[in-house]
Amino acid sequence: MIEQPANQTRIAAATVPLGLFVFLVLYGGLTVIAGVLAFKQVQLWPTRLAVESGIFAFLGLVVISSTIAQLYGEKLAQRLVWWGFLPLAFSAALIFLVLWLPASSEMLEYRGSDLNAFETVLAQTPRIMAAGPAAYIVSLLLNVWIFSRLRGSGDGNTLGLMARGAIASALSQAIDSVIFVTLAFYGEFDIAPLLIGQVIAKVALSIVLVPFLITGGVALAKWLDKRHL
């Protein structure tokens, strides 16, 4: 008897580790929200370094892709990075649609300030819209590659995992800043101060936060996978 495709799909879905499933869902959400958060710059206490808030979502993408590379393989992590364009494309299309549709008369009359704020945040320039995905694909693929190359032939210990995560994230975040700032703002003003500040801030966050986030992510995924058994 030939098994039906629908049954095969259900069997395949049931065998997906719970940790992997949860991180895949989180990854898609973070790719979408990163662009919205990036509109605000925050100061990193206790320094005077400023960084766009999208870095916090982006660090989540770094942690998830590294966790998946650690537990489920480099190839799957690379596929995740490439397929991350899908939620980006859908969200961009929906944003363009909503911006194109006329606002209701009630909103124009009573909530004009809300409408202006909505359009200010979401109506980004074409250069910024192009710079984000370009920086995303290069930096995250680079992060997965460096993280996997530093692994060597074994799994290593916790300190090794933390060190690999910090190094891969710091280098990929530096490249991310160079690509994004250059593509988005080169020729409009002197980008050197912004570029230097962004690189320093992102590298600092990568060194301070990422090692602990990756070890936590790996531990969480393993715990979820055990509950799924």
C-alpha positions as CSV (number, residue, x, y, z in Angstrom):
1,M,0.0,0.0,0.0
2,I,1.4,3.4,-1.0
3,E,1.4,5.9,1.8
4,Q,-0.5,9.1,1.1
5,P,1.5,12.4,0.8
6,A,-0.6,13.9,3.5
7,N,0.4,11.2,5.9
8,Q,4.0,11.6,5.0
9,T,3.7,15.3,5.7
10,R,2.2,14.7,9.1
11,I,4.9,12.1,10.0
12,A,7.7,14.5,9.0
13,A,6.1,17.4,11.0
14,A,5.8,15.1,14.1
15,T,9.5,14.3,13.9
16,V,10.7,17.9,13.9
17,P,12.4,18.6,17.3
18,L,10.4,20.9,19.5
19,G,13.5,23.1,20.1
20,L,14.0,23.6,16.4
21,F,10.4,24.4,15.8
22,V,10.2,27.0,18.5
23,F,13.4,28.7,17.3
24,L,12.2,28.7,13.7
25,V,9.0,30.6,14.8
26,L,11.0,33.0,16.9
27,Y,13.5,33.6,14.0
28,G,10.7,34.6,11.6
29,G,9.3,37.1,14.1
30,L,12.6,38.7,14.8
31,T,13.4,39.3,11.2
32,V,10.2,41.3,10.9
33,I,10.4,43.3,14.1
34,A,14.1,44.2,13.7
35,G,13.3,46.8,11.0
36,V,10.6,48.5,13.2
37,L,12.8,48.6,16.3
38,A,15.7,50.1,14.3
39,F,13.8,53.4,14.1
40,K,14.9,54.2,17.7
41,Q,18.5,54.7,18.8
42,V,19.3,54.0,22.4
43,Q,22.3,54.9,24.6
44,L,24.3,52.0,26.0
45,W,24.7,52.7,29.7
46,P,27.2,53.5,31.2
47,T,28.9,54.7,28.0
48,R,27.8,57.3,25.5
49,L,27.7,54.8,22.7
50,A,24.4,54.9,20.7
51,V,23.0,52.0,18.7
52,E,19.8,51.4,16.7
53,S,17.4,49.3,18.7
54,G,17.1,46.7,15.9
55,I,20.4,45.3,17.1
56,F,18.6,43.5,20.0
57,A,16.4,41.6,17.5
58,F,19.4,41.0,15.3
59,L,21.4,39.6,18.1
60,G,18.5,37.2,18.6
61,L,18.9,36.1,15.0
62,V,22.6,35.6,15.6
63,V,21.9,33.5,18.7
64,I,19.2,31.4,17.0
65,S,21.2,30.7,13.9
66,S,24.3,29.8,16.0
67,T,22.2,27.6,18.2
68,I,20.7,25.7,15.2
69,A,24.2,25.3,13.7
70,Q,25.4,23.9,17.0
71,L,22.6,21.4,17.6
72,Y,21.1,20.7,14.1
73,G,24.0,21.4,11.7
74,E,25.5,24.2,9.7
75,K,23.5,23.5,6.5
76,L,20.2,23.8,8.3
77,A,21.3,27.1,9.8
78,Q,22.3,28.4,6.4
79,R,19.0,27.4,5.0
80,L,17.3,29.2,7.8
81,V,19.2,32.4,7.0
82,W,18.2,32.3,3.3
83,W,14.5,31.5,4.1
84,G,14.5,34.4,6.5
85,F,13.9,36.5,3.5
86,L,10.4,35.1,3.2
87,P,8.9,36.8,6.3
88,L,10.9,39.9,5.3
89,A,9.3,40.0,1.9
90,F,5.8,39.3,3.1
91,S,6.1,42.0,5.8
92,A,7.5,44.5,3.3
93,A,4.7,43.8,0.9
94,L,2.0,44.2,3.6
95,I,3.6,47.5,4.7
96,F,3.6,48.9,1.2
97,L,-0.1,47.8,0.8
98,V,-1.1,49.4,4.1
99,L,0.8,52.6,3.3
100,W,-0.8,52.8,-0.1
101,L,-4.4,52.3,1.1
102,P,-6.1,55.5,2.2
103,A,-6.6,56.1,5.9
104,S,-10.2,56.2,7.2
105,S,-12.0,59.5,7.6
106,E,-12.2,58.9,11.3
107,M,-8.5,58.5,11.6
108,L,-7.8,61.5,9.5
109,E,-10.1,63.6,11.7
110,Y,-9.3,62.3,15.2
111,R,-6.0,60.4,15.0
112,G,-3.9,62.4,12.6
113,S,-0.9,62.4,14.9
114,D,-1.0,58.6,15.1
115,L,-1.2,58.3,11.3
116,N,1.8,60.6,10.9
117,A,3.8,58.6,13.4
118,F,2.8,55.3,11.7
119,E,3.9,56.6,8.3
120,T,7.1,58.1,9.7
121,V,8.2,54.8,11.2
122,L,7.2,52.5,8.3
123,A,7.8,54.6,5.2
124,Q,11.5,54.0,4.9
125,T,13.6,55.2,1.9
126,P,14.4,52.7,-0.8
127,R,18.1,52.8,0.1
128,I,17.4,51.8,3.7
129,M,14.9,49.1,2.5
130,A,17.7,47.6,0.3
131,A,20.5,48.1,2.8
132,G,18.8,46.0,5.5
133,P,18.4,42.7,3.6
134,A,21.9,43.1,2.1
135,A,23.4,43.5,5.5
136,Y,21.2,40.7,6.9
137,I,22.2,38.0,4.5
138,V,25.9,38.7,4.4
139,S,26.4,39.1,8.2
140,L,24.3,36.1,9.3
141,L,25.8,33.7,6.7
142,L,29.2,34.9,7.9
143,N,28.2,34.4,11.5
144,V,27.1,30.8,10.8
145,W,30.3,30.1,8.8
146,I,32.7,31.5,11.4
147,F,30.8,29.8,14.3
148,S,30.9,26.5,12.6
149,R,34.6,26.8,11.5
150,L,35.7,27.6,15.0
151,R,33.9,24.4,16.3
152,G,36.5,22.1,14.8
153,S,35.8,18.4,14.9
154,G,34.1,18.2,18.3
155,D,31.3,19.9,20.3
156,G,33.7,21.5,22.8
157,N,32.8,22.8,26.3
158,T,30.6,25.6,27.5
159,L,33.5,28.1,27.5
160,G,34.4,27.2,24.0
161,L,30.8,27.6,22.9
162,M,30.7,31.1,24.5
163,A,34.0,32.1,22.9
164,R,32.9,30.9,19.4
165,G,29.6,32.8,19.8
166,A,31.3,36.0,20.8
167,I,33.9,35.9,18.1
168,A,31.4,35.0,15.3
169,S,28.9,37.6,16.4
170,A,31.4,40.4,16.9
171,L,33.0,39.9,13.4
172,S,29.6,39.5,11.7
173,Q,28.1,42.5,13.4
174,A,31.1,44.7,12.4
175,I,30.5,43.7,8.8
176,D,26.8,44.2,9.2
177,S,27.4,47.8,10.3
178,V,29.8,48.5,7.4
179,I,27.3,47.2,4.8
180,F,24.2,48.8,6.2
181,V,25.6,52.3,7.0
182,T,27.5,52.5,3.7
183,L,24.5,51.4,1.5
184,A,22.0,53.4,3.4
185,F,23.8,56.7,4.0
186,Y,27.0,57.0,1.9
187,G,27.0,60.3,0.0
188,E,24.3,61.9,2.2
189,F,26.7,62.9,5.1
190,D,30.0,61.9,6.7
191,I,29.3,58.4,7.7
192,A,32.6,57.8,9.6
193,P,31.4,58.8,13.1
194,L,28.2,56.8,12.7
195,L,30.0,53.8,11.3
196,I,32.7,53.8,14.1
197,G,30.1,54.2,16.8
198,Q,27.9,51.4,15.4
199,V,30.8,49.0,15.1
200,I,32.1,49.6,18.6
201,A,28.6,49.4,20.1
202,K,27.6,46.2,18.3
203,V,30.9,44.5,19.0
204,A,30.6,45.4,22.6
205,L,27.1,43.9,22.8
206,S,28.2,40.8,21.0
207,I,31.0,40.2,23.5
208,V,28.9,41.1,26.6
209,L,25.6,39.4,25.7
210,V,25.9,36.8,23.0
211,P,28.0,34.2,24.9
212,F,25.4,33.9,27.6
213,L,22.5,34.0,25.2
214,I,23.9,31.2,23.0
215,T,24.6,28.9,26.0
216,G,21.1,29.7,27.2
217,G,19.6,29.1,23.7
218,V,21.4,25.7,23.4
219,A,20.3,24.7,26.9
220,L,16.7,25.7,26.1
221,A,16.6,23.9,22.8
222,K,17.9,20.7,24.4
223,W,15.3,21.0,27.2
224,L,12.5,21.4,24.7
225,D,13.7,18.5,22.6
226,K,13.7,16.2,25.7
227,R,10.1,17.3,26.5
228,H,9.1,16.4,22.9
229,L,10.4,12.8,23.2
